[in-house]
């Protein structure tokens, strides 16, 4: 029987998403706006980075704590 190592980061990120609801709303609004246009130079890179940074700021300490 082998002990399979499970990456704790995805679960920690999912757990932390509720801390970043305003940034998720901004990302969703941007995605909807961009998707509704046929020709646009707009992308949602900034909103995506802001959201992921928020989630990771919360998730990283939780994930590392489970690795110790």
N, CA, C and O atoms as a Tripos MOL2 file, in Angstrom:
@<TRIPOS>MOLECULE
protein
  272   271    68     0     0
PROTEIN
NO_CHARGES

@<TRIPOS>ATOM
      1 N           0.8430   -1.1770    0.0000 N.3       1 UNK1
      2 CA          0.0000    0.0000    0.0000 C.3       1 UNK1
      3 C           0.8890    1.2400    0.0000 C.2       1 UNK1
      4 O           1.7260    1.4090    0.8870 O.2       1 UNK1
      5 N           0.7080    2.1010   -0.9890 N.am      2 UNK2
      6 CA          1.5230    3.3110   -1.0610 C.3       2 UNK2
      7 C           0.7070    4.5060   -0.5790 C.2       2 UNK2
      8 O          -0.5000    4.5980   -0.8060 O.2       2 UNK2
      9 N           1.3970    5.4050    0.0840 N.am      3 UNK3
     10 CA          0.7400    6.6360    0.5310 C.3       3 UNK3
     11 C           0.8340    7.6620   -0.5830 C.2       3 UNK3
     12 O           1.9070    8.1840   -0.8850 O.2       3 UNK3
     13 N          -0.3010    7.9380   -1.1800 N.am      4 UNK4
     14 CA         -0.3380    8.8920   -2.2820 C.3       4 UNK4
     15 C          -0.3970   10.3120   -1.7090 C.2       4 UNK4
     16 O          -1.2280   10.6170   -0.8540 O.2       4 UNK4
     17 N           0.4830   11.1540   -2.1870 N.am      5 UNK5
     18 CA          0.5230   12.5370   -1.7410 C.3       5 UNK5
     19 C          -0.5510   13.3210   -2.4990 C.2       5 UNK5
     20 O          -0.6390   13.2570   -3.7250 O.2       5 UNK5
     21 N          -1.3550   14.0530   -1.7480 N.am      6 UNK6
     22 CA         -2.4290   14.8490   -2.3350 C.3       6 UNK6
     23 C          -2.0370   16.3190   -2.2050 C.2       6 UNK6
     24 O          -1.6820   16.7910   -1.1250 O.2       6 UNK6
     25 N          -2.1090   17.0210   -3.3190 N.am      7 UNK7
     26 CA         -1.7920   18.4470   -3.3330 C.3       7 UNK7
     27 C          -2.8860   19.1970   -2.5740 C.2       7 UNK7
     28 O          -4.0450   19.1600   -2.9850 O.2       7 UNK7
     29 N          -2.5460   19.8770   -1.4760 N.am      8 UNK8
     30 CA         -3.5650   20.5820   -0.6940 C.3       8 UNK8
     31 C          -3.9770   21.9370   -1.2930 C.2       8 UNK8
     32 O          -4.9580   22.5300   -0.8440 O.2       8 UNK8
     33 N          -3.2480   22.4290   -2.2900 N.am      9 UNK9
     34 CA         -3.5160   23.7570   -2.8170 C.3       9 UNK9
     35 C          -4.8820   23.8910   -3.4940 C.2       9 UNK9
     36 O          -5.5780   24.8680   -3.2150 O.2       9 UNK9
     37 N          -5.3080   22.9750   -4.3630 N.am     10 UNK10
     38 CA         -6.6420   23.1500   -4.9790 C.3      10 UNK10
     39 C          -7.7780   23.2420   -3.9610 C.2      10 UNK10
     40 O          -8.6820   24.0630   -4.1140 O.2      10 UNK10
     41 N          -7.7360   22.4170   -2.9390 N.am     11 UNK11
     42 CA         -8.7890   22.4670   -1.9130 C.3      11 UNK11
     43 C          -8.7150   23.7740   -1.1330 C.2      11 UNK11
     44 O          -9.7490   24.3590   -0.8100 O.2      11 UNK11
     45 N          -7.5090   24.2360   -0.8260 N.am     12 UNK12
     46 CA         -7.3490   25.4990   -0.1020 C.3      12 UNK12
     47 C          -7.8370   26.6650   -0.9530 C.2      12 UNK12
     48 O          -8.4730   27.5850   -0.4390 O.2      12 UNK12
     49 N          -7.5450   26.6340   -2.2470 N.am     13 UNK13
     50 CA         -8.0270   27.7040   -3.1320 C.3      13 UNK13
     51 C          -9.5540   27.7290   -3.1680 C.2      13 UNK13
     52 O         -10.1660   28.7940   -3.0900 O.2      13 UNK13
     53 N         -10.1570   26.5580   -3.2870 N.am     14 UNK14
     54 CA        -11.6220   26.4860   -3.3250 C.3      14 UNK14
     55 C         -12.2120   27.0260   -2.0260 C.2      14 UNK14
     56 O         -13.2070   27.7500   -2.0390 O.2      14 UNK14
     57 N         -11.5950   26.6700   -0.9200 N.am     15 UNK15
     58 CA        -12.0440   27.1360    0.3950 C.3      15 UNK15
     59 C         -11.9210   28.6590    0.5200 C.2      15 UNK15
     60 O         -12.7170   29.2840    1.2200 O.2      15 UNK15
     61 N         -10.9480   29.2490   -0.1390 N.am     16 UNK16
     62 CA        -10.6660   30.6750    0.0040 C.3      16 UNK16
     63 C         -11.4120   31.5640   -0.9920 C.2      16 UNK16
     64 O         -11.4030   32.7850   -0.8390 O.2      16 UNK16
     65 N         -12.0450   30.9950   -1.9890 N.am     17 UNK17
     66 CA        -12.7120   31.8160   -3.0040 C.3      17 UNK17
     67 C         -13.7520   32.7530   -2.4060 C.2      17 UNK17
     68 O         -13.9600   33.8500   -2.9250 O.2      17 UNK17
     69 N         -14.4050   32.3430   -1.3320 N.am     18 UNK18
     70 CA        -15.4440   33.1960   -0.7450 C.3      18 UNK18
     71 C         -14.8620   34.4630   -0.1160 C.2      18 UNK18
     72 O         -15.6020   35.4110    0.1430 O.2      18 UNK18
     73 N         -13.5610   34.4960    0.1310 N.am     19 UNK19
     74 CA        -12.9010   35.7020    0.6490 C.3      19 UNK19
     75 C         -12.7440   36.7570   -0.4430 C.2      19 UNK19
     76 O         -12.4780   37.9210   -0.1430 O.2      19 UNK19
     77 N         -12.9030   36.3680   -1.6810 N.am     20 UNK20
     78 CA        -12.5910   37.2450   -2.8180 C.3      20 UNK20
     79 C         -13.7960   37.4560   -3.7200 C.2      20 UNK20
     80 O         -13.6380   37.5620   -4.9360 O.2      20 UNK20
     81 N         -14.9800   37.5200   -3.1620 N.am     21 UNK21
     82 CA        -16.1930   37.5860   -3.9770 C.3      21 UNK21
     83 C         -16.2700   38.8560   -4.8220 C.2      21 UNK21
     84 O         -16.7180   38.8040   -5.9680 O.2      21 UNK21
     85 N         -15.8500   39.9720   -4.2880 N.am     22 UNK22
     86 CA        -15.9210   41.2230   -5.0740 C.3      22 UNK22
     87 C         -15.0150   41.1360   -6.3020 C.2      22 UNK22
     88 O         -15.3960   41.5750   -7.3860 O.2      22 UNK22
     89 N         -13.8250   40.5740   -6.1360 N.am     23 UNK23
     90 CA        -12.9110   40.4260   -7.2700 C.3      23 UNK23
     91 C         -13.4410   39.3980   -8.2650 C.2      23 UNK23
     92 O         -13.2500   39.5520   -9.4710 O.2      23 UNK23
     93 N         -14.0960   38.3660   -7.7800 N.am     24 UNK24
     94 CA        -14.7090   37.3670   -8.6690 C.3      24 UNK24
     95 C         -15.8390   38.0030   -9.4660 C.2      24 UNK24
     96 O         -15.9980   37.7140  -10.6520 O.2      24 UNK24
     97 N         -16.6200   38.8590   -8.8310 N.am     25 UNK25
     98 CA        -17.6940   39.5670   -9.5350 C.3      25 UNK25
     99 C         -17.1200   40.4610  -10.6330 C.2      25 UNK25
    100 O         -17.6620   40.5120  -11.7370 O.2      25 UNK25
    101 N         -16.0320   41.1620  -10.3350 N.am     26 UNK26
    102 CA        -15.3970   42.0150  -11.3440 C.3      26 UNK26
    103 C         -14.8790   41.1730  -12.5090 C.2      26 UNK26
    104 O         -15.0070   41.5710  -13.6660 O.2      26 UNK26
    105 N         -14.3020   40.0200  -12.2110 N.am     27 UNK27
    106 CA        -13.8080   39.1270  -13.2620 C.3      27 UNK27
    107 C         -14.9630   38.6020  -14.1120 C.2      27 UNK27
    108 O         -14.8680   38.5770  -15.3390 O.2      27 UNK27
    109 N         -16.0400   38.1880  -13.4730 N.am     28 UNK28
    110 CA        -17.2000   37.6830  -14.2100 C.3      28 UNK28
    111 C         -17.8160   38.7730  -15.0920 C.2      28 UNK28
    112 O         -18.1810   38.5150  -16.2390 O.2      28 UNK28
    113 N         -17.9290   39.9820  -14.5570 N.am     29 UNK29
    114 CA        -18.4540   41.0990  -15.3470 C.3      29 UNK29
    115 C         -17.5850   41.3650  -16.5710 C.2      29 UNK29
    116 O         -18.0960   41.5850  -17.6690 O.2      29 UNK29
    117 N         -16.2780   41.3430  -16.3760 N.am     30 UNK30
    118 CA        -15.3580   41.5600  -17.4880 C.3      30 UNK30
    119 C         -15.5020   40.4480  -18.5270 C.2      30 UNK30
    120 O         -15.5940   40.7220  -19.7230 O.2      30 UNK30
    121 N         -15.5210   39.1960  -18.0700 N.am     31 UNK31
    122 CA        -15.6680   38.0730  -19.0020 C.3      31 UNK31
    123 C         -16.9660   38.1780  -19.7970 C.2      31 UNK31
    124 O         -16.9850   37.9170  -21.0000 O.2      31 UNK31
    125 N         -18.0390   38.5580  -19.1310 N.am     32 UNK32
    126 CA        -19.3210   38.7170  -19.8300 C.3      32 UNK32
    127 C         -19.2550   39.8380  -20.8510 C.2      32 UNK32
    128 O         -19.7730   39.7070  -21.9600 O.2      32 UNK32
    129 N         -18.6210   40.9370  -20.4780 N.am     33 UNK33
    130 CA        -18.4950   42.0770  -21.3880 C.3      33 UNK33
    131 C         -17.6620   41.7020  -22.6170 C.2      33 UNK33
    132 O         -18.0440   42.0060  -23.7460 O.2      33 UNK33
    133 N         -16.5420   41.0510  -22.3970 N.am     34 UNK34
    134 CA        -15.6560   40.6620  -23.4980 C.3      34 UNK34
    135 C         -16.3340   39.6110  -24.3810 C.2      34 UNK34
    136 O         -16.2320   39.6680  -25.6070 O.2      34 UNK34
    137 N         -17.0130   38.6700  -23.7680 N.am     35 UNK35
    138 CA        -17.6810   37.6080  -24.5260 C.3      35 UNK35
    139 C         -18.8260   38.1290  -25.3790 C.2      35 UNK35
    140 O         -19.1700   37.5280  -26.3970 O.2      35 UNK35
    141 N         -19.4140   39.2370  -24.9700 N.am     36 UNK36
    142 CA        -20.5640   39.7730  -25.7000 C.3      36 UNK36
    143 C         -20.1620   40.5770  -26.9380 C.2      36 UNK36
    144 O         -21.0200   40.9670  -27.7300 O.2      36 UNK36
    145 N         -18.8870   40.8200  -27.1010 N.am     37 UNK37
    146 CA        -18.4110   41.6130  -28.2410 C.3      37 UNK37
    147 C         -17.7080   40.7190  -29.2570 C.2      37 UNK37
    148 O         -17.0340   39.7520  -28.8990 O.2      37 UNK37
    149 N         -17.8780   41.0620  -30.5190 N.am     38 UNK38
    150 CA        -17.1980   40.2880  -31.5530 C.3      38 UNK38
    151 C         -15.8000   40.8220  -31.8260 C.2      38 UNK38
    152 O         -14.8880   40.0600  -32.1500 O.2      38 UNK38
    153 N         -15.6340   42.1330  -31.6940 N.am     39 UNK39
    154 CA        -14.3140   42.7280  -31.9110 C.3      39 UNK39
    155 C         -13.9780   43.6310  -30.7370 C.2      39 UNK39
    156 O         -14.6220   44.6580  -30.5210 O.2      39 UNK39
    157 N         -12.9610   43.2360  -29.9820 N.am     40 UNK40
    158 CA        -12.5190   44.0400  -28.8500 C.3      40 UNK40
    159 C         -11.0660   43.7270  -28.5500 C.2      40 UNK40
    160 O         -10.6010   42.6010  -28.7260 O.2      40 UNK40
    161 N         -10.3670   44.7410  -28.0960 N.am     41 UNK41
    162 CA         -8.9850   44.5410  -27.6420 C.3      41 UNK41
    163 C          -8.9390   44.2880  -26.1450 C.2      41 UNK41
    164 O          -7.8870   43.9700  -25.5910 O.2      41 UNK41
    165 N         -10.0880   44.4320  -25.4950 N.am     42 UNK42
    166 CA        -10.1510   44.2460  -24.0520 C.3      42 UNK42
    167 C          -9.9590   42.7770  -23.6990 C.2      42 UNK42
    168 O         -10.4530   41.8860  -24.3900 O.2      42 UNK42
    169 N          -9.2440   42.5470  -22.6280 N.am     43 UNK43
    170 CA         -9.1550   41.2120  -22.0520 C.3      43 UNK43
    171 C          -9.3180   41.3710  -20.5430 C.2      43 UNK43
    172 O          -9.3920   42.4940  -20.0440 O.2      43 UNK43
    173 N          -9.3730   40.3090  -19.8470 N.am     44 UNK44
    174 CA         -9.6320   40.3580  -18.4060 C.3      44 UNK44
    175 C          -8.4090   39.9230  -17.6060 C.2      44 UNK44
    176 O          -8.5310   39.3920  -16.5030 O.2      44 UNK44
    177 N          -7.2540   40.1500  -18.1650 N.am     45 UNK45
    178 CA         -6.0120   39.7220  -17.5210 C.3      45 UNK45
    179 C          -5.8550   40.3550  -16.1360 C.2      45 UNK45
    180 O          -5.5580   39.6550  -15.1680 O.2      45 UNK45
    181 N          -6.0480   41.6560  -16.0370 N.am     46 UNK46
    182 CA         -5.8740   42.3470  -14.7540 C.3      46 UNK46
    183 C          -6.8530   41.8210  -13.7040 C.2      46 UNK46
    184 O          -6.4710   41.5860  -12.5580 O.2      46 UNK46
    185 N          -8.1080   41.6390  -14.0960 N.am     47 UNK47
    186 CA         -9.1140   41.1310  -13.1700 C.3      47 UNK47
    187 C          -8.7940   39.7000  -12.7400 C.2      47 UNK47
    188 O          -8.9970   39.3350  -11.5820 O.2      47 UNK47
    189 N          -8.2990   38.9000  -13.6670 N.am     48 UNK48
    190 CA         -7.9240   37.5230  -13.3470 C.3      48 UNK48
    191 C          -6.7630   37.4930  -12.3510 C.2      48 UNK48
    192 O          -6.7970   36.7450  -11.3740 O.2      48 UNK48
    193 N          -5.7370   38.3120  -12.6030 N.am     49 UNK49
    194 CA         -4.5750   38.3590  -11.7140 C.3      49 UNK49
    195 C          -4.9920   38.8310  -10.3200 C.2      49 UNK49
    196 O          -4.5390   38.2790   -9.3180 O.2      49 UNK49
    197 N          -5.8480   39.8450  -10.2530 N.am     50 UNK50
    198 CA         -6.3160   40.3370   -8.9540 C.3      50 UNK50
    199 C          -7.0540   39.2430   -8.1850 C.2      50 UNK50
    200 O          -6.8330   39.0690   -6.9870 O.2      50 UNK50
    201 N          -7.9230   38.5120   -8.8670 N.am     51 UNK51
    202 CA         -8.6980   37.4560   -8.2190 C.3      51 UNK51
    203 C          -7.7910   36.3210   -7.7420 C.2      51 UNK51
    204 O          -7.8830   35.8940   -6.5920 O.2      51 UNK51
    205 N          -6.9210   35.8360   -8.6190 N.am     52 UNK52
    206 CA         -6.0340   34.7300   -8.2550 C.3      52 UNK52
    207 C          -5.0740   35.1310   -7.1390 C.2      52 UNK52
    208 O          -4.7740   34.3220   -6.2610 O.2      52 UNK52
    209 N          -4.5950   36.3580   -7.1660 N.am     53 UNK53
    210 CA         -3.6980   36.8330   -6.1040 C.3      53 UNK53
    211 C          -4.4080   36.8340   -4.7580 C.2      53 UNK53
    212 O          -3.8260   36.4490   -3.7440 O.2      53 UNK53
    213 N          -5.6550   37.2620   -4.7490 N.am     54 UNK54
    214 CA         -6.4500   37.2600   -3.5200 C.3      54 UNK54
    215 C          -6.6460   35.8330   -3.0040 C.2      54 UNK54
    216 O          -6.4410   35.5560   -1.8220 O.2      54 UNK54
    217 N          -7.0410   34.9480   -3.8920 N.am     55 UNK55
    218 CA         -7.2780   33.5540   -3.4990 C.3      55 UNK55
    219 C          -5.9800   32.9260   -2.9810 C.2      55 UNK55
    220 O          -5.9810   32.2720   -1.9390 O.2      55 UNK55
    221 N          -4.8900   33.1190   -3.6950 N.am     56 UNK56
    222 CA         -3.6200   32.5240   -3.2810 C.3      56 UNK56
    223 C          -3.0990   33.1160   -1.9740 C.2      56 UNK56
    224 O          -2.4690   32.4090   -1.1870 O.2      56 UNK56
    225 N          -3.3500   34.3880   -1.7340 N.am     57 UNK57
    226 CA         -2.9300   35.0210   -0.4840 C.3      57 UNK57
    227 C          -3.5800   34.3040    0.7050 C.2      57 UNK57
    228 O          -2.9520   34.1260    1.7480 O.2      57 UNK57
    229 N          -4.8130   33.9050    0.5420 N.am     58 UNK58
    230 CA         -5.5330   33.1600    1.5760 C.3      58 UNK58
    231 C          -5.1180   31.6870    1.5950 C.2      58 UNK58
    232 O          -4.9510   31.1040    2.6660 O.2      58 UNK58
    233 N          -4.9520   31.0870    0.4230 N.am     59 UNK59
    234 CA         -4.7700   29.6350    0.3140 C.3      59 UNK59
    235 C          -3.3630   29.1470    0.6530 C.2      59 UNK59
    236 O          -3.2040   28.0610    1.2100 O.2      59 UNK59
    237 N          -2.3590   29.9260    0.3290 N.am     60 UNK60
    238 CA         -0.9820   29.4530    0.5200 C.3      60 UNK60
    239 C          -0.6600   29.0670    1.9660 C.2      60 UNK60
    240 O          -0.1110   27.9870    2.1850 O.2      60 UNK60
    241 N          -0.9740   29.8940    2.9540 N.am     61 UNK61
    242 CA         -0.6710   29.4720    4.3340 C.3      61 UNK61
    243 C          -1.3990   28.1900    4.7260 C.2      61 UNK61
    244 O          -0.8430   27.3560    5.4410 O.2      61 UNK61
    245 N          -2.6320   28.0280    4.2660 N.am     62 UNK62
    246 CA         -3.3990   26.8130    4.5960 C.3      62 UNK62
    247 C          -2.7580   25.5900    3.9330 C.2      62 UNK62
    248 O          -2.6510   24.5310    4.5500 O.2      62 UNK62
    249 N          -2.3370   25.7390    2.6880 N.am     63 UNK63
    250 CA         -1.7300   24.6110    1.9690 C.3      63 UNK63
    251 C          -0.3950   24.2220    2.5920 C.2      63 UNK63
    252 O          -0.1150   23.0390    2.7880 O.2      63 UNK63
    253 N           0.4290   25.2220    2.9030 N.am     64 UNK64
    254 CA          1.7310   24.9130    3.5020 C.3      64 UNK64
    255 C           1.5930   24.3090    4.8960 C.2      64 UNK64
    256 O           2.4080   23.4710    5.2840 O.2      64 UNK64
    257 N           0.5900   24.7130    5.6450 N.am     65 UNK65
    258 CA          0.3730   24.1590    6.9650 C.3      65 UNK65
    259 C           0.0700   22.6640    6.8920 C.2      65 UNK65
    260 O           0.4360   21.9120    7.7950 O.2      65 UNK65
    261 N          -0.5910   22.2350    5.8310 N.am     66 UNK66
    262 CA         -0.9230   20.8150    5.6850 C.3      66 UNK66
    263 C           0.2700   19.9910    5.2140 C.2      66 UNK66
    264 O           0.2660   18.7670    5.3420 O.2      66 UNK66
    265 N           1.2910   20.6520    4.6710 N.am     67 UNK67
    266 CA          2.4720   19.9260    4.1920 C.3      67 UNK67
    267 C           3.4440   19.6180    5.3160 C.2      67 UNK67
    268 O           4.2660   18.7090    5.1940 O.2      67 UNK67
    269 N           3.3610   20.3470    6.3840 N.am     68 UNK68
    270 CA          4.3180   20.1730    7.4930 C.3      68 UNK68
    271 C           4.0610   18.9260    8.2610 C.2      68 UNK68
    272 O           4.7740   18.6350    9.2210 O.2      68 UNK68
@<TRIPOS>BOND
     1     1     2 1
     2     2     3 1
     3     3     4 2
     4     3     5 am
     5     5     6 1
     6     6     7 1
     7     7     8 2
     8     7     9 am
     9     9    10 1
    10    10    11 1
    11    11    12 2
    12    11    13 am
    13    13    14 1
    14    14    15 1
    15    15    16 2
    16    15    17 am
    17    17    18 1
    18    18    19 1
    19    19    20 2
    20    19    21 am
    21    21    22 1
    22    22    23 1
    23    23    24 2
    24    23    25 am
    25    25    26 1
    26    26    27 1
    27    27    28 2
    28    27    29 am
    29    29    30 1
    30    30    31 1
    31    31    32 2
    32    31    33 am
    33    33    34 1
    34    34    35 1
    35    35    36 2
    36    35    37 am
    37    37    38 1
    38    38    39 1
    39    39    40 2
    40    39    41 am
    41    41    42 1
    42    42    43 1
    43    43    44 2
    44    43    45 am
    45    45    46 1
    46    46    47 1
    47    47    48 2
    48    47    49 am
    49    49    50 1
    50    50    51 1
    51    51    52 2
    52    51    53 am
    53    53    54 1
    54    54    55 1
    55    55    56 2
    56    55    57 am
    57    57    58 1
    58    58    59 1
    59    59    60 2
    60    59    61 am
    61    61    62 1
    62    62    63 1
    63    63    64 2
    64    63    65 am
    65    65    66 1
    66    66    67 1
    67    67    68 2
    68    67    69 am
    69    69    70 1
    70    70    71 1
    71    71    72 2
    72    71    73 am
    73    73    74 1
    74    74    75 1
    75    75    76 2
    76    75    77 am
    77    77    78 1
    78    78    79 1
    79    79    80 2
    80    79    81 am
    81    81    82 1
    82    82    83 1
    83    83    84 2
    84    83    85 am
    85    85    86 1
    86    86    87 1
    87    87    88 2
    88    87    89 am
    89    89    90 1
    90    90    91 1
    91    91    92 2
    92    91    93 am
    93    93    94 1
    94    94    95 1
    95    95    96 2
    96    95    97 am
    97    97    98 1
    98    98    99 1
    99    99   100 2
   100    99   101 am
   101   101   102 1
   102   102   103 1
   103   103   104 2
   104   103   105 am
   105   105   106 1
   106   106   107 1
   107   107   108 2
   108   107   109 am
   109   109   110 1
   110   110   111 1
   111   111   112 2
   112   111   113 am
   113   113   114 1
   114   114   115 1
   115   115   116 2
   116   115   117 am
   117   117   118 1
   118   118   119 1
   119   119   120 2
   120   119   121 am
   121   121   122 1
   122   122   123 1
   123   123   124 2
   124   123   125 am
   125   125   126 1
   126   126   127 1
   127   127   128 2
   128   127   129 am
   129   129   130 1
   130   130   131 1
   131   131   132 2
   132   131   133 am
   133   133   134 1
   134   134   135 1
   135   135   136 2
   136   135   137 am
   137   137   138 1
   138   138   139 1
   139   139   140 2
   140   139   141 am
   141   141   142 1
   142   142   143 1
   143   143   144 2
   144   143   145 am
   145   145   146 1
   146   146   147 1
   147   147   148 2
   148   147   149 am
   149   149   150 1
   150   150   151 1
   151   151   152 2
   152   151   153 am
   153   153   154 1
   154   154   155 1
   155   155   156 2
   156   155   157 am
   157   157   158 1
   158   158   159 1
   159   159   160 2
   160   159   161 am
   161   161   162 1
   162   162   163 1
   163   163   164 2
   164   163   165 am
   165   165   166 1
   166   166   167 1
   167   167   168 2
   168   167   169 am
   169   169   170 1
   170   170   171 1
   171   171   172 2
   172   171   173 am
   173   173   174 1
   174   174   175 1
   175   175   176 2
   176   175   177 am
   177   177   178 1
   178   178   179 1
   179   179   180 2
   180   179   181 am
   181   181   182 1
   182   182   183 1
   183   183   184 2
   184   183   185 am
   185   185   186 1
   186   186   187 1
   187   187   188 2
   188   187   189 am
   189   189   190 1
   190   190   191 1
   191   191   192 2
   192   191   193 am
   193   193   194 1
   194   194   195 1
   195   195   196 2
   196   195   197 am
   197   197   198 1
   198   198   199 1
   199   199   200 2
   200   199   201 am
   201   201   202 1
   202   202   203 1
   203   203   204 2
   204   203   205 am
   205   205   206 1
   206   206   207 1
   207   207   208 2
   208   207   209 am
   209   209   210 1
   210   210   211 1
   211   211   212 2
   212   211   213 am
   213   213   214 1
   214   214   215 1
   215   215   216 2
   216   215   217 am
   217   217   218 1
   218   218   219 1
   219   219   220 2
   220   219   221 am
   221   221   222 1
   222   222   223 1
   223   223   224 2
   224   223   225 am
   225   225   226 1
   226   226   227 1
   227   227   228 2
   228   227   229 am
   229   229   230 1
   230   230   231 1
   231   231   232 2
   232   231   233 am
   233   233   234 1
   234   234   235 1
   235   235   236 2
   236   235   237 am
   237   237   238 1
   238   238   239 1
   239   239   240 2
   240   239   241 am
   241   241   242 1
   242   242   243 1
   243   243   244 2
   244   243   245 am
   245   245   246 1
   246   246   247 1
   247   247   248 2
   248   247   249 am
   249   249   250 1
   250   250   251 1
   251   251   252 2
   252   251   253 am
   253   253   254 1
   254   254   255 1
   255   255   256 2
   256   255   257 am
   257   257   258 1
   258   258   259 1
   259   259   260 2
   260   259   261 am
   261   261   262 1
   262   262   263 1
   263   263   264 2
   264   263   265 am
   265   265   266 1
   266   266   267 1
   267   267   268 2
   268   267   269 am
   269   269   270 1
   270   270   271 1
   271   271   272 2
@<TRIPOS>SUBSTRUCTURE
     1 UNK1         2 RESIDUE 1 A UNK
     2 UNK2         6 RESIDUE 1 A UNK
     3 UNK3        10 RESIDUE 1 A UNK
     4 UNK4        14 RESIDUE 1 A UNK
     5 UNK5        18 RESIDUE 1 A UNK
     6 UNK6        22 RESIDUE 1 A UNK
     7 UNK7        26 RESIDUE 1 A UNK
     8 UNK8        30 RESIDUE 1 A UNK
     9 UNK9        34 RESIDUE 1 A UNK
    10 UNK10       38 RESIDUE 1 A UNK
    11 UNK11       42 RESIDUE 1 A UNK
    12 UNK12       46 RESIDUE 1 A UNK
    13 UNK13       50 RESIDUE 1 A UNK
    14 UNK14       54 RESIDUE 1 A UNK
    15 UNK15       58 RESIDUE 1 A UNK
    16 UNK16       62 RESIDUE 1 A UNK
    17 UNK17       66 RESIDUE 1 A UNK
    18 UNK18       70 RESIDUE 1 A UNK
    19 UNK19       74 RESIDUE 1 A UNK
    20 UNK20       78 RESIDUE 1 A UNK
    21 UNK21       82 RESIDUE 1 A UNK
    22 UNK22       86 RESIDUE 1 A UNK
    23 UNK23       90 RESIDUE 1 A UNK
    24 UNK24       94 RESIDUE 1 A UNK
    25 UNK25       98 RESIDUE 1 A UNK
    26 UNK26      102 RESIDUE 1 A UNK
    27 UNK27      106 RESIDUE 1 A UNK
    28 UNK28      110 RESIDUE 1 A UNK
    29 UNK29      114 RESIDUE 1 A UNK
    30 UNK30      118 RESIDUE 1 A UNK
    31 UNK31      122 RESIDUE 1 A UNK
    32 UNK32      126 RESIDUE 1 A UNK
    33 UNK33      130 RESIDUE 1 A UNK
    34 UNK34      134 RESIDUE 1 A UNK
    35 UNK35      138 RESIDUE 1 A UNK
    36 UNK36      142 RESIDUE 1 A UNK
    37 UNK37      146 RESIDUE 1 A UNK
    38 UNK38      150 RESIDUE 1 A UNK
    39 UNK39      154 RESIDUE 1 A UNK
    40 UNK40      158 RESIDUE 1 A UNK
    41 UNK41      162 RESIDUE 1 A UNK
    42 UNK42      166 RESIDUE 1 A UNK
    43 UNK43      170 RESIDUE 1 A UNK
    44 UNK44      174 RESIDUE 1 A UNK
    45 UNK45      178 RESIDUE 1 A UNK
    46 UNK46      182 RESIDUE 1 A UNK
    47 UNK47      186 RESIDUE 1 A UNK
    48 UNK48      190 RESIDUE 1 A UNK
    49 UNK49      194 RESIDUE 1 A UNK
    50 UNK50      198 RESIDUE 1 A UNK
    51 UNK51      202 RESIDUE 1 A UNK
    52 UNK52      206 RESIDUE 1 A UNK
    53 UNK53      210 RESIDUE 1 A UNK
    54 UNK54      214 RESIDUE 1 A UNK
    55 UNK55      218 RESIDUE 1 A UNK
    56 UNK56      222 RESIDUE 1 A UNK
    57 UNK57      226 RESIDUE 1 A UNK
    58 UNK58      230 RESIDUE 1 A UNK
    59 UNK59      234 RESIDUE 1 A UNK
    60 UNK60      238 RESIDUE 1 A UNK
    61 UNK61      242 RESIDUE 1 A UNK
    62 UNK62      246 RESIDUE 1 A UNK
    63 UNK63      250 RESIDUE 1 A UNK
    64 UNK64      254 RESIDUE 1 A UNK
    65 UNK65      258 RESIDUE 1 A UNK
    66 UNK66      262 RESIDUE 1 A UNK
    67 UNK67      266 RESIDUE 1 A UNK
    68 UNK68      270 RESIDUE 1 A UNK
